[in-house]
Amino acid sequence: MKTTHKIIVIDLEATCWEGQPPKGQVNEIIEIGICVLDTVTGDITGNKGILVRPERSAVSGFCTRLTTITPAMLAAEGIPFDQACKALRSTYEAQQYTWASYGAYDLKMMSGQCRMRNVDYPLSQDHINVKELFVQRRGLSRKLGMNGALEELGMPLEGTHHRGVDDARNIAKILWWCLQH
């Protein structure tokens, strides 16, 4: 792991359906939630949700109910995936810092979509799986979801669960606890 005073925390939201995707559609990133955790002070800064327009799928009603992200939001505010990756590199210098996510889904989804779209991977190769770290630090026998980890720590869920912008901040709070224990 790179030694630094900050870790970039990422939470992705993607198109999803009840059951299998409709024919011809695939899971695609529709939001990159991001923030920066200062590992010295615990301050969480740069919290943002980058909305990403899907190219090979549509946002289902199920997806909107889960994430609150609507097709209209993506049409009005979303940017292409390659531009979102450029923003991670330029605004957050994401390749320079260790990054973290809750579980391996975000790591797999980001690397897979970059390969599929032939886009340069915007993040560092140094990744912290906060879900695994939390289980280890807390001495648990089973893994908990992000909301369960917050409950275990007596911390409130801030914002809307399954919104990347809010979940990134909540994950950063869990990571900060892990770094302190």
Secondary structure as UniProt FT lines:
FT   STRAND          6..14
FT   TURN            23..24
FT   STRAND          29..38
FT   TURN            39..41
FT   STRAND          44..52
FT   HELIX           61..67
FT   HELIX           71..77
FT   HELIX           81..92
FT   HELIX           94..96
FT   STRAND          99..101
FT   HELIX           105..117
FT   STRAND          127..129
FT   HELIX           130..138
FT   HELIX           146..153
FT   TURN            161..162
FT   HELIX           164..180
//
